């Protein structure tokens, strides 16, 4: 009986080791493919950290369906237009309900498809202010709104102007539009109103988020204490096609 129990423990340990080895191999393969796509998009990043959620892994292989695959990409940096680049801190991607038939895994033919893919990332405020390019501009979040403040020259003096911005997504581009800009101490006269209106135009910006892996498209942007946090998504994404 003791010998049998020891045998079962050894078999169990072997299965666990095999399970983790297989999961590690799959995670490295997915990470390599995501890295290649990022490079193909003229972007750079840290090496993706891939985790296949759910245990045991081998039962998911036999079933041909994976609960969730998590892909974390650090410091994704890519083109933002106008010869500028933008850095996305901590891109966190989740591929859900991934269909990967055993024959596809074994033969390398057919599609591995995630029913849905979602991702979130952050563009910090100092970087956003730099992209806008107005001296002294500081950005922050207050009560869920994007707030901007900056010094301007008027009537031979320096005044601090401030205002809130609306943030929206249009055709994959993040639009930042300031309104209700005010300045303490400035008189409410046509010349000053024109000056403020001109400044509002200068600090409004269309921000292009770097092309994201797995065909993710930006859907929503929200001001958060650490920066603009965007949410992206895609449906029916092939994880083993050439466009991965």
C-alpha atoms as one frame of an Amber mdcrd trajectory, in Angstrom:
protein
   0.000   0.000   0.000   2.837   2.387   0.888   4.525   1.607  -2.425   1.258
   2.287  -4.274   0.771   5.617  -2.496   4.340   6.661  -3.291   3.727   5.681
  -6.925   0.564   7.809  -7.051   2.409  10.779  -5.540   5.158  10.436  -8.126
   2.635  10.238 -10.968   0.774  13.257  -9.604   4.016  15.225  -9.346   4.916
  14.264 -12.914   1.510  15.387 -14.190   1.791  18.708 -12.356   5.283  19.278
 -13.776   4.085  18.370 -17.281   1.090  20.677 -16.885   3.272  23.639 -15.874
   5.810  22.896 -18.630   3.082  22.845 -21.283   1.530  26.065 -19.939   4.929
  27.779 -19.861   5.638  26.783 -23.458   2.281  28.130 -24.642   2.769  31.372
 -22.695   6.219  31.964 -24.211   4.890  31.281 -27.713   2.063  33.807 -27.333
   4.459  36.360 -25.827   6.839  35.982 -28.787   4.017  36.541 -31.267   2.771
  39.650 -29.496   6.350  41.015 -29.386   6.685  40.449 -33.129   3.455  42.276
 -33.884   4.507  45.251 -31.752   7.795  45.414 -33.683   5.914  45.195 -37.000
   3.897  48.254 -35.916   7.090  50.321 -35.469   6.544  50.317 -31.709   8.607
  49.094 -28.773   7.782  47.591 -25.403   9.086  45.443 -22.608   8.787  41.696
 -23.172   5.101  40.724 -22.769   4.279  38.744 -19.645   1.710  36.054 -20.569
  -0.334  34.023 -18.095  -2.830  31.333 -19.065  -5.423  31.443 -16.306  -7.127
  28.363 -14.942  -5.696  25.043 -13.777  -5.050  22.398 -14.699  -3.784  23.584
 -18.078  -3.823  20.148 -19.736  -7.577  19.714 -19.221  -8.089  22.974 -21.102
  -5.892  21.622 -23.916  -7.975  18.458 -24.159 -11.222  20.441 -24.049  -9.954
  22.856 -26.701 -11.117  25.887 -24.731  -9.126  28.247 -22.501 -10.890  30.364
 -19.901  -8.657  33.430 -20.069  -5.224  34.434 -21.302  -3.674  37.527 -19.710
  -1.022  39.519 -21.568   0.754  42.378 -19.766   2.848  44.742 -21.884   5.039
  47.296 -20.098   5.967  50.683 -21.588   4.437  50.308 -25.051   5.830  53.237
 -27.064   4.773  54.068 -30.600   3.928  56.813 -33.113   1.377  59.442 -32.049
   1.451  61.568 -35.212   3.262  64.840 -35.957   6.620  63.088 -35.501   5.829
  62.472 -31.832   5.613  59.286 -29.817   3.419  58.305 -26.907   4.086  55.783
 -24.146   1.369  53.570 -22.686   2.162  52.402 -19.180   0.996  48.947 -18.159
  -1.097  47.712 -21.080  -3.180  44.900 -19.564  -4.841  42.614 -22.129  -7.308
  39.799 -21.444  -8.330  37.254 -24.094 -11.491  35.442 -23.048 -13.066  32.168
 -24.162 -10.202  31.095 -26.411 -11.077  28.209 -28.747  -8.015  26.108 -29.629
  -8.880  22.570 -30.815  -6.311  19.930 -29.914  -5.686  19.134 -33.610  -4.836
  22.807 -34.205  -2.331  22.786 -31.355  -0.778  19.511 -32.525  -0.661  20.169
 -36.290  -0.270  23.941 -36.365  -3.191  24.282 -38.793  -6.511  26.015 -38.307
  -7.355  29.003 -36.116  -6.980  29.732 -32.413  -9.658  32.341 -31.758 -10.482
  34.472 -28.728 -14.168  35.334 -28.583 -13.410  38.686 -26.941 -10.231  40.606
 -26.164 -10.134  43.615 -23.846  -7.295  45.872 -22.787  -6.598  48.858 -20.556
  -3.654  51.261 -20.383  -2.629  54.674 -19.044  -1.128  57.766 -20.671   0.250
  59.913 -17.844  -0.488  63.649 -17.540   3.075  65.019 -17.881   3.368  63.174
 -21.181  -0.028  64.438 -22.360   0.946  68.022 -21.461   4.167  67.581 -23.439
   2.212  66.363 -26.469  -0.042  69.433 -26.282   3.105  71.560 -26.215   1.972
  74.661 -24.324   4.529  76.048 -21.817   3.586  75.672 -18.178   0.509  73.526
 -18.834  -0.338  71.206 -15.958  -2.998  68.503 -16.136  -4.769  66.582 -13.407
  -8.011  64.823 -12.544 -10.704  66.216 -10.290 -14.110  64.653  -9.683 -13.692
  62.478 -12.766 -12.844  65.408 -15.059  -9.638  66.404 -16.808  -8.451  69.768
 -15.447  -5.816  71.989 -17.029  -4.069  75.105 -15.744  -1.323  77.305 -17.181
   0.093  80.847 -17.006  -0.638  83.314 -19.825   0.510  86.866 -20.499  -2.131
  89.626 -20.779  -2.164  93.368 -20.084   1.511  93.219 -19.219   0.911  90.708
 -16.421   0.928  86.948 -15.884  -2.392  85.315 -15.046  -3.201  81.694 -14.263
  -5.966  80.238 -16.418  -7.764  76.982 -15.701 -10.569  74.935 -17.173 -12.078
  71.497 -17.645 -11.855  69.355 -20.761 -14.123  66.820 -22.403 -12.400  63.606
 -23.475 -13.911  61.455 -26.209 -12.923  58.796 -28.734 -13.588  59.443 -32.422
 -12.456  56.935 -35.067  -9.786  55.559 -32.744  -8.423  59.027 -31.904  -8.628
  60.498 -28.400  -9.997  64.046 -28.583  -9.229  66.444 -25.726 -11.315  69.637
 -25.883 -11.095  72.350 -23.218 -13.976  74.698 -22.423 -15.058  77.128 -19.713
 -11.512  78.411 -19.325 -11.309  81.226 -16.796  -8.585  83.417 -15.324  -8.822
  85.153 -11.956  -8.187  88.879 -12.194  -8.777  89.251 -15.942 -11.606  91.599
 -16.965 -14.522  90.127 -18.926 -14.091  92.182 -22.098 -14.092  91.123 -25.795
 -10.298  91.336 -26.123  -9.718  89.040 -23.145 -12.449  86.629 -24.243 -10.780
  86.413 -27.648  -7.414  85.765 -25.986  -8.870  82.933 -23.900 -10.673  81.439
 -26.907  -7.404  81.421 -28.843  -5.620  79.712 -25.953  -8.362  77.074 -25.706
  -7.722  76.154 -29.331  -4.014  75.734 -28.646  -4.485  73.337 -25.737  -7.041
  71.138 -27.489  -5.475  68.058 -29.050  -6.210  64.911 -31.053  -4.133  62.115
 -29.531  -3.410  58.955 -31.462  -2.816  55.978 -29.193  -0.066  53.676 -30.564
  -1.406  50.788 -32.601  -2.287  48.070 -30.124  -1.655  44.329 -30.459  -4.435
  41.800 -31.081  -6.397  44.302 -33.216  -7.498  46.189 -30.082  -9.340  49.437
 -30.804  -9.714  52.223 -28.232 -13.349  52.515 -27.166 -13.384  54.657 -24.041
 -11.122  57.111 -22.180 -11.492  58.279 -18.572  -9.427  60.762 -16.527  -7.917
  58.991 -13.509  -5.505  60.254 -10.819  -2.529  58.673 -12.612  -3.455  59.771
 -16.149  -5.864  59.142 -19.002  -6.962  55.512 -18.741  -8.284  53.997 -21.946
 -10.269  50.832 -22.559  -9.898  48.931 -25.840 -11.611  45.890 -27.251 -11.948
  43.462 -30.159 -14.088  40.426 -31.013 -13.242  37.109 -32.634  -9.490  37.668
 -32.707  -7.211  35.030 -34.233  -4.237  34.407 -31.970  -2.193  32.420 -34.458
  -2.790  34.248 -37.745  -0.061  36.259 -39.425  -1.674  39.471 -38.195  -1.392
  38.543 -34.511
